[in-house]
Amino acid sequence: MEKVKILKRCVSACLAATVALGAAGCSGGGGTGSSKPAGGDASAASAVTVSKSGKVSDTPVTFTMLYADNSTYPFKQSWETLKKMKELTNVSLNVTVVPDADYPTKVQLLLNSGDIPDIVCNGVSGSVEEMALNGKLLCFSDYVKSMPNFQKLVKNCDLSAQLENSELSDGKMYSLPVNVDEKRVQTEQWFVRKDLFDKNNLTIPTTWDECYKDMKILKAKYPKIIPIQNIYGTDDLLCMVGSSFGTVAGWDSANTGFMYDKSSDKWIHAPTSDNYKAMLQFLHKLYAEGILDKEFVTLDTTTYDQRILKGQTIMWDGWFVGEVSYNEDGKKTDSNFNVVPIPALAGPSGKAGTKVTGSWGHSMICPASVKDKEYFNTLIRWLDWMYSEDGANLFSWGVKGVTYTENSDGTKAFTSNIISPTNPKGSKYLDRDYGCNNNNLSFVFPYDYLKATFTKEDSAVLDEESQKNMLTDPQPSLRLTSDEKEEENLVSTALKDYVDAEKEKFIMGKESFNNWDAYVKECDQKGRSKLSKLYNQVWQRQKSAK
């Protein structure tokens, strides 16, 4: 059987200007606008009126969009969601489709040319901030007053702090969040073979110490098994472990590895901290004793899957819903095969933490020139409608009566033809066949939709991590000026490259922890002290400006 598709997209491709990623959103209703372009005047943008028809536009209107195309659900103009959107709003999209792999290059070329579509989805480009501060991108801060649904989302879901993280050095916002979850969730988790724990009278671990002890027992019982494996290399492994050790690591690192320490109100270099050292020492212990996969740096997807299905591993990191297909395939050779997700494990302090979990997965931008188009206010109304309850439901649940049904109490359920964790034998995918769960078009994911795309075991993990405050917040942003960025760039690459090389040496035992002080001293020589001074000066300036 074809593997059940993970319905919630988890790959992050935010604008370089957007620091916060991740998961909490809500929906609203209404929408206002006028037929005259608002220009760049914030007062004009807030003085718009409701269209006569109650739709986004009284007459049909078409916006141009640069669309990042995912090969697993290639864009189709025939999607019923797009037809329904036009019916509800009078808006159509003239889409330029660019494959994901080519998208960053295409965006760069468009930004440099000035010939930019009205909407650029997933505007992945290192020059976005420069273009924004040079006046070439639309400043959404000037227009959010005319976006009631977006304002409701921010208020009800407490997104203000994370939106501040997306502001540039001028304190303004040039991107809007896409793939905002109604309730913050982390969908990459640890999975275990529960049947092996049960067979050996072991309880599922809740701490990393318990996990180590259990894996030693299971390693002795099954010496040919690799107890713990990971799929995406060192940075993924570190971010799956780091938060429980009180540090940021791997993909969760930003600002050249520096993290904000609330207790001291200072920015510290995480890779030279005591907590980071403790994390590396623990991983080294796992590695040295054959508990952690010796190929944790380079393990490929095929080998990773084969080990799971052949019963050659016990614990691994992966995405929710993936256990459905593993269990179905695994039971073909072992009727007891049972994979389940587990909540984040607690570290030395007793606190458990997931990898960093922000509030949205993607962002979109518009060129500044769009404010001069006659349909500009209609565009603002449409963007706001995409955050409304109707917009959120359309590009998550889909079309009522076609992809889902709704009871009198408002609860929804997928129709029998939709593939889901509870209906793996359905015939239609929400994304591929209808354009739902879309990295470009799904502005908000309602929580009831998210729950419906997960298994009951997934949902239980989500609830426990939420209730026990295990979700790790994104780091605050540091708004460096262009001169400060230049200063940062002079030293950051050498420091980062050195840390990246040394962390793997420490885990593998190629570098002794007796040399930790020498490692810290070398980090200082490569710019740690300079960056610490820079980041803390910027932080104090940001605080005083509030």
Secondary structure, 3 states (H helix, E strand, C coil): CCCCCCCCCCCCCCCCCCCCCCECCCCECCCCECCCCCCCCHHHHCCCECCCCCCCCCCCEEEEEEEEECCCCCCCCCCHHHHHHHHHHCEEEEEEEEEHHHHHHHHHHHHHHCCCCCEEECCCCCCHHHHHHCCCECCHHHCHHHCHHHHHHHHHCCCHHHHHHCCCCCCCCCCEEEEEECCCCCCEEEEEEHHHHHHCCCCCCCEHHHHHHHHHHHHHHCCCCEEEECCCCHHHHHHHHHHHHCCCCHHHCCHHHEEEECCCCEEEEHHHCHHHHHHHHHHHHHHHCCCECCCCCCCCHHHHHHHHHCCCEEEEEEECCHHHHHHHHHCCCCCCCCEEEECCCECCCCCECCCECCEEEEEEECEHHHHHCCCHHHHHHHHHHCCEHHHHHHCCCCCECCCEEECCCCCEEECCCECECCECCCCECHHHHHCCCCCCCCCEECHHHHHHCCCHHHHHHHHHHHHCCCCECCCCCCCCCHHHHHHHHHHHHHHHHHHHHHHHHHHHCCCCHHHHHHHHHHHHHCCHHHHHHHHHHHHHHHHHHC
